[in-house]
């Protein structure tokens, strides 16, 4: 008889303890150390980017403007205000065969293969050292930005409500063929020591967004939506970031 009562008594004790327990939700912040040691720099120059993918967006100007704004508020480095460097023109000076151009005379950069002729610029130590001397030896941020239209079609599964002859409701999975379109953002951030002109770090990202085919979304809106996803990773390269969360304490 005692053996049979033991589980019941244990359950009652657990219920009474739970009833007497007070829960506290405590906010916490977890610091994340930066990937780069930038203690040797007090200034940062977002120099500009070699960009392409679509004529609906100037990835060079928009990315430079956005990163400077973010670094002003979320980094301890002083952000240098300057004109965006014409990096495509600078890189073309060292090319034996000029790249193809559109009707406006602009270089055609539609994909990653089109970026290859310009990659030598980021290894041009003499050029970046001259830029560093001009701006008092800052940390230099540059790189490439591809923002390209993207489409995908296929079957997706969604839930649908159905009712039988008695009016009883059920939710059943339904496979539907849909066409979606959107954009892919592929930036590569290159960090250069303005004192030496040497590359000290680089990171590549890829973000994608798709919408229903009949939805009209401006390219600029999609660009900011995608950049918003990867900005925390970019900022964590240069400065300490904090992840906010909560913990539950019992008393």
Backbone bond lengths (Angstrom), bond angles and torsions (degrees), N, CA, C in turn:
res aa  C-N    CA-C-N  psi(-1)  N-CA   C-N-CA  omega(-1)  CA-C   N-CA-C  phi
1 X - - - 1.468 - - 1.518 110.44 -
2 X 1.344 115.45 -41.87 1.468 119.74 -179.96 1.513 110.83 -62.55
3 X 1.322 118.12 -40.48 1.463 122.29 179.45 1.513 111.22 -61.69
4 X 1.340 116.89 -36.17 1.457 119.65 -179.86 1.522 111.39 -71.11
5 X 1.328 116.86 -33.48 1.460 120.66 -177.74 1.524 112.49 -77.69
6 X 1.321 118.69 -22.25 1.467 121.97 -174.50 1.531 112.91 -58.49
7 X 1.339 119.50 -48.59 1.465 118.54 178.99 1.525 112.74 -62.14
8 X 1.323 116.79 -37.55 1.459 120.21 -179.65 1.516 111.29 -65.17
9 X 1.344 116.31 -44.53 1.464 120.69 179.33 1.523 110.40 -63.02
10 X 1.344 117.01 -41.05 1.472 120.92 179.46 1.515 110.69 -62.35
11 X 1.323 116.85 -39.81 1.467 120.46 179.43 1.516 111.11 -65.59
12 X 1.351 116.64 -41.05 1.461 120.37 179.00 1.519 111.06 -63.97
13 X 1.324 117.23 -40.12 1.461 121.11 178.70 1.523 110.16 -63.28
14 X 1.350 116.72 -42.55 1.473 120.40 179.87 1.515 111.07 -62.73
15 X 1.332 116.48 -40.82 1.471 120.09 178.77 1.512 110.89 -64.45
16 X 1.339 117.57 -43.25 1.468 121.15 -179.92 1.520 111.28 -64.33
17 X 1.352 116.49 -39.82 1.465 119.33 178.46 1.521 110.99 -65.54
18 X 1.353 116.24 -41.36 1.457 119.50 179.28 1.518 110.84 -63.56
19 X 1.354 116.07 -37.20 1.464 119.97 -179.49 1.520 111.37 -67.22
20 X 1.320 116.91 -27.88 1.457 120.66 -177.84 1.529 113.07 -93.31
21 X 1.345 116.22 -1.69 1.461 119.79 -176.82 1.525 110.63 -88.00
22 X 1.334 116.10 137.12 1.464 122.11 176.47 1.520 108.43 -106.69
23 X 1.329 116.50 132.83 1.457 122.42 -178.60 1.525 109.40 -101.74
24 X 1.322 116.68 134.43 1.462 122.43 176.24 1.528 108.82 -123.12
25 X 1.303 116.28 129.90 1.471 121.85 176.59 1.520 108.12 -99.24
26 X 1.316 116.77 113.04 1.459 122.71 -174.27 1.538 110.12 -106.44
27 X 1.337 118.63 121.43 1.469 120.01 175.39 1.526 110.81 -71.73
28 X 1.325 116.90 139.86 1.462 121.13 178.97 1.528 109.17 -134.09
29 X 1.313 115.81 159.23 1.458 122.38 175.46 1.528 108.51 -129.25
30 X 1.315 115.61 127.25 1.456 120.79 179.52 1.524 109.22 -108.19
31 X 1.339 119.00 115.35 1.466 120.48 -179.16 1.528 111.63 -75.63
32 X 1.326 116.11 144.00 1.453 122.60 175.35 1.517 108.16 -118.13
33 X 1.314 116.33 122.85 1.458 120.46 -178.06 1.524 110.14 -71.11
34 X 1.331 117.91 145.73 1.469 120.83 179.39 1.522 111.83 -66.85
35 X 1.329 115.90 153.39 1.456 120.73 179.96 1.528 111.29 -74.39
36 X 1.332 116.64 -27.46 1.455 121.50 -178.83 1.521 110.69 -113.52
37 X 1.311 116.36 144.15 1.454 121.41 171.76 1.534 107.30 -88.77
38 X 1.328 116.38 104.15 1.465 120.48 -177.41 1.531 110.87 -106.95
39 X 1.321 116.36 21.22 1.461 120.02 -177.53 1.529 112.31 -64.12
40 X 1.325 116.94 -20.41 1.473 120.00 -179.77 1.525 112.15 -79.44
41 X 1.324 117.09 -8.59 1.462 120.91 -177.53 1.525 110.34 -114.91
42 X 1.320 116.22 144.01 1.462 119.78 170.94 1.528 111.23 -118.12
43 X 1.348 116.27 -1.21 1.453 121.31 -179.49 1.530 109.15 -134.65
44 X 1.339 115.24 150.58 1.455 120.75 176.92 1.526 108.65 -133.73
45 X 1.325 114.98 135.83 1.461 121.93 177.43 1.525 108.93 -115.89
46 X 1.334 116.55 112.35 1.462 120.68 170.37 1.527 105.34 -84.84
47 X 1.330 115.79 98.97 1.459 120.81 -165.75 1.521 113.40 -77.25
48 X 1.315 117.33 -33.77 1.457 121.62 -175.23 1.517 109.70 139.09
49 X 1.346 115.47 175.21 1.459 120.85 -173.90 1.526 110.46 -140.47
50 X 1.307 115.19 150.22 1.457 120.86 168.38 1.524 106.25 -86.21
51 X 1.304 116.45 118.16 1.462 119.40 -169.69 1.519 111.40 -132.08
52 X 1.330 114.90 162.84 1.449 121.30 177.44 1.507 110.35 -179.34
53 X 1.340 115.08 -166.05 1.460 120.44 179.21 1.506 113.32 115.75
54 X 1.331 116.90 -43.21 1.459 121.69 179.75 1.516 109.23 -153.66
55 X 1.326 115.14 148.85 1.455 119.96 177.51 1.522 111.93 -84.50
56 X 1.344 117.50 -4.28 1.461 121.55 -178.51 1.519 112.80 -80.98
57 X 1.337 117.49 -5.43 1.457 120.54 -176.29 1.522 109.39 -149.97
58 X 1.315 116.68 135.32 1.463 121.68 173.18 1.525 107.31 -93.25
59 X 1.332 115.91 93.15 1.459 120.50 -176.18 1.506 113.50 -63.36
60 X 1.315 117.26 -27.81 1.464 121.25 178.97 1.523 110.15 -65.98
61 X 1.321 116.44 -55.86 1.463 120.79 -176.67 1.525 111.51 -66.05
62 X 1.329 117.35 -45.89 1.468 120.55 -175.97 1.523 111.64 -65.85
63 X 1.325 117.71 -41.33 1.466 120.27 -178.82 1.521 110.75 -69.55
64 X 1.330 116.65 -41.35 1.467 119.72 177.83 1.515 110.96 -60.90
65 X 1.321 116.14 -46.34 1.465 120.95 -178.70 1.523 111.24 -63.38
66 X 1.343 116.82 -43.15 1.466 120.59 -177.42 1.523 111.92 -67.77
67 X 1.328 117.70 -44.36 1.463 119.97 -178.83 1.521 111.58 -66.65
68 X 1.314 117.59 -38.23 1.465 119.39 176.88 1.529 110.58 -62.11
69 X 1.326 116.64 -42.31 1.467 120.36 179.41 1.527 111.29 -63.02
70 X 1.320 117.36 -43.29 1.458 120.93 -179.60 1.521 111.82 -66.73
71 X 1.321 117.12 -40.72 1.460 120.50 -178.57 1.527 111.63 -68.97
72 X 1.315 117.28 -29.65 1.471 119.47 178.03 1.525 111.35 -63.54
73 X 1.309 117.15 -36.23 1.456 120.93 -174.80 1.525 113.81 -98.37
74 X 1.335 118.32 -20.64 1.459 120.41 -172.29 1.521 113.63 -126.24
75 X 1.316 116.27 18.63 1.456 120.60 176.80 1.513 109.34 -140.78
76 X 1.322 116.08 152.36 1.464 120.87 178.23 1.527 111.97 -85.08
77 X 1.313 118.05 -5.85 1.457 121.81 179.47 1.530 110.77 -78.20
78 X 1.315 116.03 144.51 1.458 121.18 174.69 1.528 108.81 -79.50
79 X 1.310 116.61 126.15 1.461 122.00 -177.11 1.521 109.69 -88.58
80 X 1.320 116.08 127.79 1.461 121.69 -178.88 1.526 109.61 -83.99
81 X 1.321 116.64 128.03 1.460 121.60 174.22 1.525 108.54 -90.11
82 X 1.312 116.04 122.90 1.459 120.43 -179.66 1.521 108.80 -157.32
83 X 1.313 116.28 169.31 1.456 120.38 173.88 1.521 109.44 -67.28
84 X 1.336 115.87 148.76 1.459 120.44 176.78 1.528 108.41 -70.88
85 X 1.322 117.00 129.56 1.461 120.68 -177.16 1.532 110.94 -69.95
86 X 1.329 117.81 138.56 1.485 121.98 177.79 1.523 110.31 -79.81
87 X 1.309 117.14 72.29 1.462 121.22 -170.15 1.524 113.20 -65.68
88 X 1.329 117.98 -33.10 1.466 119.01 179.11 1.523 110.24 -62.80
89 X 1.321 116.20 -44.39 1.468 119.97 179.25 1.519 111.13 -64.30
90 X 1.325 116.86 -39.35 1.465 120.28 179.08 1.528 110.33 -64.42
91 X 1.327 116.97 -43.85 1.466 120.68 -178.73 1.520 111.67 -67.15
92 X 1.323 117.44 -33.77 1.465 120.63 -178.32 1.526 112.33 -69.29
93 X 1.326 117.11 -20.08 1.466 119.24 178.72 1.518 112.01 -62.76
94 X 1.317 117.32 -24.83 1.461 120.16 -178.87 1.508 114.06 -99.95
95 X 1.345 118.09 10.28 1.456 121.21 -177.58 1.527 110.82 -97.95
96 X 1.319 115.50 135.34 1.457 119.48 176.35 1.523 111.37 -74.05
97 X 1.340 116.16 -37.85 1.465 121.04 179.63 1.515 109.09 -115.57
98 X 1.342 118.81 113.60 1.464 120.76 179.38 1.525 110.96 -61.71
99 X 1.325 118.23 145.29 1.472 120.84 179.58 1.524 111.55 -71.85
100 X 1.325 115.84 165.26 1.461 121.29 177.72 1.530 109.92 -64.70
101 X 1.327 115.14 150.20 1.467 120.48 -178.39 1.518 110.45 -128.72
102 X 1.341 115.61 156.00 1.454 120.87 176.95 1.533 110.56 -87.84
103 X 1.318 115.92 -172.25 1.468 120.05 -177.12 1.528 112.56 -65.67
104 X 1.322 117.11 -22.18 1.464 120.83 178.69 1.525 112.18 -88.59
105 X 1.324 116.54 2.53 1.455 120.48 -179.95 1.508 114.09 81.08
106 X 1.338 118.31 12.08 1.454 121.93 -179.45 1.521 110.18 -92.46
107 X 1.318 115.39 146.48 1.466 120.10 178.49 1.528 110.23 -62.84
108 X 1.319 116.29 137.67 1.460 121.51 180.00 1.523 109.00 -88.60
109 X 1.331 115.78 113.94 1.467 121.86 177.29 1.521 106.56 -127.31
110 X 1.320 116.03 102.35 1.461 120.66 -176.64 1.524 113.30 -110.61
111 X 1.326 117.31 -20.70 1.457 120.06 -178.00 1.515 111.09 -152.74
112 X 1.327 115.51 -175.94 1.461 120.71 -176.17 1.524 112.30 -64.75
113 X 1.332 117.25 -32.73 1.465 119.54 178.85 1.524 111.08 -63.58
114 X 1.333 116.39 -33.08 1.466 120.13 -179.45 1.527 111.98 -72.58
115 X 1.330 117.02 -16.35 1.467 120.35 178.57 1.519 112.66 -83.23
116 X 1.319 116.81 -22.16 1.462 120.59 -173.61 1.531 113.83 -54.67
117 X 1.347 120.18 -42.07 1.471 118.98 -179.01 1.529 113.83 -63.25
118 X 1.344 116.90 -16.35 1.465 120.00 -176.52 1.525 113.20 -99.20
119 X 1.323 116.97 -7.66 1.458 120.50 -173.68 1.531 112.76 -62.78
120 X 1.323 116.41 -26.62 1.465 119.46 -177.79 1.524 112.05 -61.85
121 X 1.332 117.21 -22.98 1.463 120.43 -177.74 1.525 111.73 -60.39
122 X 1.324 117.77 -38.23 1.463 120.94 -174.85 1.529 112.00 -73.41
123 X 1.328 116.71 -14.30 1.463 120.77 175.88 1.528 111.75 -99.72
124 X 1.323 116.35 5.49 1.468 121.10 -179.39 1.529 109.16 -82.35
125 X 1.321 115.51 86.76 1.461 121.44 -174.69 1.525 111.57 -60.89
126 X 1.317 117.28 -40.78 1.468 120.50 -177.87 1.527 111.60 -62.97
127 X 1.333 116.47 -40.72 1.471 119.70 -179.70 1.523 110.91 -64.02
128 X 1.327 116.70 -48.68 1.462 119.72 -176.32 1.533 111.54 -70.55
129 X 1.301 116.62 -28.94 1.466 118.79 175.94 1.525 110.31 -67.66
130 X 1.349 117.15 -38.16 1.470 120.21 176.23 1.521 110.92 -64.23
131 X 1.328 116.37 -40.83 1.474 119.94 177.22 1.523 109.49 -63.77
132 X 1.319 116.82 -41.36 1.457 120.34 178.60 1.512 112.35 -61.80
133 X 1.315 117.79 -42.62 1.467 121.30 178.68 1.523 111.16 -64.24
134 X 1.326 116.04 -36.40 1.475 120.18 -179.90 1.512 111.64 -65.74
135 X 1.334 117.06 -32.79 1.470 121.07 -176.10 1.533 112.25 -112.59
136 X 1.306 117.50 27.06 1.468 123.50 172.71 1.532 112.80 64.23
137 X 1.314 115.84 44.81 1.467 123.61 170.32 1.534 114.49 57.25
138 X 1.313 118.06 55.57 1.461 119.13 178.75 1.533 111.69 -86.25
139 X 1.314 115.67 175.38 1.456 120.98 163.85 1.524 106.48 -76.91
140 X 1.322 116.66 130.93 1.464 120.82 -176.97 1.520 109.18 -108.01
141 X 1.334 116.16 132.67 1.463 122.49 176.34 1.523 108.33 -114.51
142 X 1.304 116.78 125.07 1.459 122.08 179.51 1.523 107.86 -147.95
143 X 1.336 117.92 -162.57 1.457 119.90 178.01 1.511 112.68 140.47
144 X 1.325 115.98 -153.39 1.460 122.24 -179.24 1.529 109.42 -129.07
145 X 1.332 115.63 152.38 1.463 121.49 177.63 1.519 108.80 -138.43
146 X 1.334 116.46 119.06 1.462 121.93 173.31 1.521 108.59 -112.37
147 X 1.325 115.72 124.94 1.467 121.12 178.26 1.522 106.09 -128.54
148 X 1.328 116.02 101.13 1.453 120.80 -169.70 1.529 112.16 -119.11
149 X 1.342 117.00 144.85 1.468 120.06 173.00 1.524 110.00 -63.86
150 X 1.326 115.52 150.64 1.467 120.39 -175.11 1.517 108.32 -148.49
151 X 1.321 116.61 140.86 1.461 121.60 177.92 1.518 109.38 -134.87
152 X 1.321 115.13 147.85 1.465 120.33 178.86 1.522 108.64 -149.80
153 X 1.303 115.88 141.55 1.463 120.25 177.39 1.525 109.07 -133.48
154 X 1.340 115.86 157.31 1.457 120.38 179.91 1.512 110.72 159.44
155 X 1.318 114.99 -175.78 1.458 120.53 -178.77 1.530 110.03 -89.20
156 X 1.325 115.22 136.27 1.456 121.76 174.39 1.523 108.05 -125.38
157 X 1.313 115.61 151.98 1.463 120.75 -179.03 1.519 109.75 -103.92
158 X 1.306 115.83 131.43 1.461 121.08 176.43 1.520 108.84 -136.65
159 X 1.326 116.09 164.01 1.470 120.91 -179.31 1.525 109.87 -96.09
160 X 1.318 115.20 138.99 1.463 120.77 -179.02 1.524 109.96 -131.78
161 X 1.329 115.61 137.87 1.468 120.78 178.36 1.535 109.69 -82.79
162 X 1.326 116.40 133.87 1.465 121.59 175.33 1.536 108.29 -132.90
163 X 1.320 115.58 155.04 1.469 121.06 -179.11 1.525 108.34 -128.40
164 X 1.334 115.63 137.17 1.460 118.87 177.91 1.524 110.21 -85.89
165 X 1.329 115.93 -174.49 1.475 120.80 -175.57 1.519 112.53 -65.64
166 X 1.342 117.16 -18.07 1.465 120.72 178.30 1.532 112.29 -95.36
167 X 1.311 116.41 4.97 1.468 119.87 178.93 1.514 114.08 81.26
168 X 1.320 116.58 13.25 1.462 119.77 179.56 1.529 110.12 -82.80
169 X 1.311 114.59 133.87 1.470 120.94 -174.87 1.515 111.37 -90.11
170 X 1.336 115.56 138.37 1.452 121.91 173.15 1.527 109.19 -136.38
171 X 1.318 115.35 152.97 1.461 120.94 174.83 1.525 107.49 -113.12
172 X 1.328 115.47 121.64 1.460 120.29 -176.57 1.529 109.15 -123.72
173 X 1.345 117.00 146.73 1.473 120.07 176.83 1.530 110.45 -75.26
174 X 1.317 115.57 138.26 1.463 121.70 -179.88 1.522 108.80 -130.45
175 X 1.326 117.41 131.82 1.467 122.12 177.26 1.523 108.76 -95.10
176 X 1.320 115.09 127.40 1.460 120.84 -177.14 1.522 109.48 -128.60
177 X 1.315 116.70 139.36 1.460 121.69 176.67 1.523 108.75 -85.34
178 X 1.321 116.93 124.30 1.462 121.04 -178.35 1.521 110.17 -132.52
179 X 1.301 115.00 152.23 1.455 122.25 172.77 1.517 108.37 -112.09
180 X 1.337 115.85 131.26 1.456 120.47 -178.51 1.527 109.48 -130.12
181 X 1.307 114.25 151.43 1.462 119.54 178.87 1.523 109.06 -139.39
182 X 1.301 115.26 156.26 1.462 119.52 -179.16 1.507 110.22 -177.58
183 X 1.354 115.56 -139.62 1.459 120.60 -175.44 1.519 110.23 -143.15
184 X 1.334 114.76 155.96 1.459 122.32 171.94 1.525 107.51 -120.65
185 X 1.333 115.87 131.08 1.467 122.04 178.04 1.525 108.69 -111.76
186 X 1.345 116.12 123.47 1.467 120.95 -179.68 1.532 109.33 -129.83
187 X 1.319 117.27 86.98 1.463 119.11 176.02 1.524 111.71 -92.99
188 X 1.316 115.02 148.75 1.473 121.33 170.21 1.517 107.32 -125.17
189 X 1.338 115.51 118.07 1.456 121.22 -178.64 1.525 109.19 -97.23
190 X 1.320 116.07 126.60 1.459 122.84 179.84 1.520 108.60 -114.48
191 X 1.332 116.60 126.07 1.461 122.35 -178.41 1.531 108.36 -107.42
192 X 1.323 115.84 123.78 1.465 121.65 -173.56 1.518 109.93 -122.52
193 X 1.317 115.60 137.16 1.465 122.34 176.02 1.526 108.12 -78.06
194 X 1.342 116.34 112.31 1.454 120.33 -178.34 1.513 114.34 -66.62
195 X 1.318 117.97 -14.80 1.465 121.25 178.66 1.523 111.60 -77.86
196 X 1.335 116.04 -32.83 1.471 120.24 -175.03 1.523 112.77 -117.33
197 X 1.334 117.79 -19.34 1.453 120.72 -176.23 1.520 113.86 82.33
198 X 1.323 117.30 4.12 1.463 121.35 -176.34 1.526 111.15 -92.30
199 X 1.328 115.71 145.03 1.461 121.63 174.91 1.526 109.50 -73.02
200 X 1.336 116.63 130.12 1.455 120.24 -179.52 1.530 112.41 -110.41
201 X 1.344 116.57 -14.30 1.468 118.84 -179.51 1.524 108.52 -170.55
202 X 1.330 116.05 150.67 1.460 120.64 172.82 1.526 108.60 -149.83
203 X 1.313 115.22 149.10 1.461 121.53 179.92 1.514 109.44 -141.05
204 X 1.335 116.12 142.06 1.459 121.88 178.86 1.526 109.27 -119.74
205 X 1.336 115.75 138.25 1.455 121.26 -179.58 1.530 109.79 -127.91
206 X 1.317 115.42 159.37 1.468 121.46 173.25 1.514 109.19 -144.01
207 X 1.314 116.13 124.15 1.455 121.83 176.26 1.529 108.66 -131.29
208 X 1.322 115.73 146.90 1.463 121.38 -175.72 1.521 109.39 -136.08
209 X 1.329 116.47 143.37 1.455 121.35 174.75 1.522 108.22 -137.68
210 X 1.338 116.95 136.99 1.453 122.96 -179.93 1.519 109.83 -128.89
211 X 1.335 115.09 143.29 1.453 121.62 178.99 1.526 108.72 -126.36
212 X 1.343 115.79 166.17 1.456 119.31 172.66 1.528 109.42 -59.86
213 X 1.318 115.90 145.41 1.464 120.73 -173.46 1.521 112.68 -58.51
214 X 1.338 117.23 -28.94 1.467 119.75 -178.44 1.530 113.07 -89.47
215 X 1.319 117.06 2.01 1.461 120.62 179.64 1.520 109.97 -90.87
216 X 1.322 116.21 128.94 1.460 121.43 -179.91 1.522 108.46 -100.09
217 X 1.321 116.59 114.16 1.469 122.58 -179.89 1.520 108.94 -123.82
218 X 1.325 118.63 122.36 1.470 120.51 179.43 1.523 111.58 -59.78
219 X 1.319 115.18 145.64 1.462 120.30 -179.21 1.520 111.34 -58.93
220 X 1.336 117.19 -39.37 1.461 120.25 -177.80 1.529 111.04 -64.38
221 X 1.333 117.43 -38.87 1.465 120.63 178.57 1.521 110.87 -63.85
222 X 1.329 117.13 -42.28 1.463 120.68 178.55 1.519 111.01 -65.91
223 X 1.325 116.16 -38.44 1.462 120.18 179.23 1.536 110.42 -59.80
224 X 1.336 117.33 -47.98 1.464 120.07 -179.57 1.529 111.30 -66.47
225 X 1.315 117.35 -34.91 1.467 120.13 177.68 1.524 110.93 -62.41
226 X 1.327 116.76 -41.85 1.461 120.66 -179.38 1.526 111.65 -74.02
227 X 1.326 117.29 -39.98 1.459 119.61 178.17 1.523 111.16 -63.62
228 X 1.317 116.78 -34.15 1.464 120.26 179.77 1.527 111.28 -61.09
229 X 1.317 117.39 -29.56 1.466 120.73 -179.92 1.528 112.35 -72.09
230 X 1.325 116.82 -35.66 1.464 118.70 -172.97 1.525 114.28 -101.93
231 X 1.333 117.19 -7.54 1.459 119.20 -179.87 1.524 113.48 -58.62
232 X 1.350 120.29 -40.38 1.470 118.43 177.62 1.524 112.99 -57.52
233 X 1.331 117.58 -38.36 1.463 120.19 178.45 1.519 111.11 -67.98
234 X 1.327 116.40 -39.55 1.465 119.35 177.75 1.526 110.56 -63.26
235 X 1.319 117.12 -46.86 1.464 121.12 -177.07 1.530 111.52 -66.22
236 X 1.327 116.84 -32.92 1.469 119.44 -178.74 1.523 111.76 -69.65
237 X 1.329 117.30 -12.47 1.455 120.01 175.69 1.517 111.16 -71.71
238 X 1.336 116.38 -32.28 1.461 120.91 -172.08 1.511 114.75 -106.45
239 X 1.313 117.92 -26.77 1.458 119.38 -174.00 1.520 110.54 -144.76
240 X 1.311 115.48 158.21 1.458 120.90 178.62 1.525 109.68 -67.24
241 X 1.309 115.33 135.72 1.452 121.31 177.29 1.530 108.62 -119.81
242 X 1.324 115.60 161.31 1.458 120.68 -179.59 1.521 109.92 -123.80
243 X 1.336 114.72 132.56 1.460 120.80 173.51 1.523 107.95 -98.29
244 X 1.316 116.05 122.67 1.470 120.57 -178.48 1.518 109.82 -95.88
245 X 1.338 114.92 140.50 1.454 120.89 178.69 1.512 110.34 -159.42
246 X 1.311 117.47 -167.29 1.462 121.89 -179.62 1.532 109.53 -137.43
247 X 1.333 115.22 156.14 1.445 123.45 173.84 1.528 108.57 -130.14
248 X 1.311 115.35 147.51 1.458 121.32 179.67 1.541 108.99 -101.02
249 X 1.343 116.26 123.77 1.457 122.12 176.18 1.523 109.26 -110.49
250 X 1.343 115.63 142.63 1.462 121.44 179.11 1.519 109.34 -109.58
251 X 1.296 115.76 142.16 1.468 120.17 178.07 1.531 109.10 -136.73
